[in-house]
Amino acid sequence: PLKVVFASPARYFTDAAPIGNGRLGALVWGGVTSEKLQLNHDTLWTGGPGNYTNPKAPTVLSEVRSLVDKGLYPEATAVAYGLSGDETQSYQPLGDIDLAFGEHIKYTNYKRYLDLESATVNVTYSVGEVLYSREHFSSNPHQVIATKISANKPGAVSCTVSLATPLDHRIRVTDANEIIMEGSCPGEKPAGDGNASNHPPGMKFCAILYLLTSGANGQVQVLNDKMLKLDGADSAVLLLAAATSFEGPFVKPSESTLDPVTSAFTTLNMARSMSYAQLKAYHMDDYQSLFQRVSLQLSRGSNGVLGGSTLAHLPENISQDAAVSDCTVQMVDCSRLNELNNSEKPTVDRIISFRHDEDPSLVELLFQFGRYLLISCSRPGTQVSNLQGIWNNETNAPWGTAPHPNINLQMNYWPSLPCNLSECQDPLFDFIGSLSVNGAKTAKVNYGANGWVSHQVTDLWAKTSPDAGDPSWALWPMGGPWLATHLWEHYSFTMDREFLERTAYPLLEGSASFLLSWLIEGQE
């Protein structure tokens, strides 16, 4: 079984288990007395569309080139600061679902695992004779995060449920067991203190958490108009829908016509018309249609005994409709494989023992975990994967979790074609198209150049101007050509002529035009 297994609740953000549908993500911490689902929405960013041009740049660039020709490199670097632009905007956390189980202090048989084959996170433990379980997934077909809390004893499910966010917000609870959280992002990137509430409002957002209970004796109360208290249910289902006012990279938040509250309720109403079992079935069908395209087998059978003499083989070109399976690689037998390949063993222990023992199924797990992350953070119609996919818990995160075309953005998508996840690249191609629009303005004004340009970092708003900072990295104008390389590799892999003509070629031509304009004749 392809499971990432944890022996205890998460202590840090990086210990939590990720789920996502490309747009709506969560990190499941798996606590016992208190559970946290750290929430993200892929369009929840600070700021808005910017002016990515600098009319003074051509004069500064001419001076920089003159100093370089004279060999005055420190002086050229000092002058080059005049070419800098503004900082990128920052990806924001949506907030948290907080669950409190006050009496679950003494527990045994704890287990938390991410099941890659079903894209679910499960938490189980015992309190006395009662076995508790929670299951979480992020549904792409219905655009909700679903959680089921259950126990093997009727009436044993009791907890409090609440929403929280570090952003400017207000929370209200309805009699229909709904917690509604509305708010807005900062109109500018937070300062170093990370206090987002000190900034003017930007993009609006809404998250709605719905609680459904089962059992004749289960009761729900509203506490302080901010949380729900559940007592004595047989089981409970939570559905989380969220939306923002993002209307595209060229529309200011203040001019958006979208109402996130209406959008979130529309999504929620569609989801709660179905049972939990139906939601999960649709989720599984959707996810497995991608995940099950490729299997990698480095060990034979579930008992972990290695064997076989066939080397791994994949077709040269893999379309998104291909069925690739039964990849086998010959490896050396090891007497400890049964122990090493135990899917119930905490994954961190398997990683530690991998330093001196062969564990081929751990390689299988790592390979499929990479595919799982791409499926979870990039789907047709969503935003491009950022530095952390779609998962972030800080208002002022390192590098703003912004996409970096100086390699990180491309790296996120390198597995797409070899791992048979072609359509997961769609957000990247859409994003390159947006960069080409803003980048044409930057190229013309900043450099007097044709075509389009992109520098080393960008954001939701398709920023194309240089970053603010050291010219040795901030002024790197090769983001466009590097992304164009990805377009060409997609064509050379798929031989999709329609993609080349309609999508790739106009972008390739624009990037090449910029390079030709950028080049100058040197002294030698």
Secondary structure as UniProt FT lines:
FT   STRAND          3..6
FT   HELIX           13..15
FT   STRAND          17..20
FT   STRAND          24..28
FT   STRAND          34..41
FT   TURN            42..43
FT   TURN            55..56
FT   HELIX           57..69
FT   TURN            70..71
FT   HELIX           73..80
FT   HELIX           81..83
FT   STRAND          95..100
FT   TURN            102..103
FT   STRAND          108..115
FT   TURN            116..119
FT   STRAND          120..127
FT   TURN            128..129
FT   STRAND          130..139
FT   TURN            140..143
FT   STRAND          144..151
FT   TURN            154..155
FT   STRAND          157..164
FT   STRAND          168..174
FT   TURN            175..177
FT   STRAND          178..186
FT   TURN            192..193
FT   HELIX           196..198
FT   STRAND          201..214
FT   TURN            216..217
FT   STRAND          219..223
FT   TURN            224..226
FT   STRAND          227..233
FT   STRAND          235..244
FT   TURN            249..250
FT   HELIX           253..255
FT   HELIX           260..271
FT   TURN            272..273
FT   HELIX           276..291
FT   TURN            292..293
FT   STRAND          294..297
FT   TURN            301..304
FT   TURN            320..321
FT   STRAND          324..328
FT   TURN            335..336
FT   HELIX           337..340
FT   TURN            343..344
FT   HELIX           347..353
FT   TURN            354..356
FT   HELIX           360..377
FT   TURN            380..381
FT   TURN            387..388
FT   TURN            395..396
FT   HELIX           398..401
FT   TURN            405..407
FT   HELIX           408..413
FT   TURN            414..420
FT   HELIX           422..425
FT   HELIX           426..447
FT   TURN            460..461
FT   HELIX           471..474
FT   HELIX           479..494
FT   HELIX           497..499
FT   HELIX           500..504
FT   HELIX           505..518
//
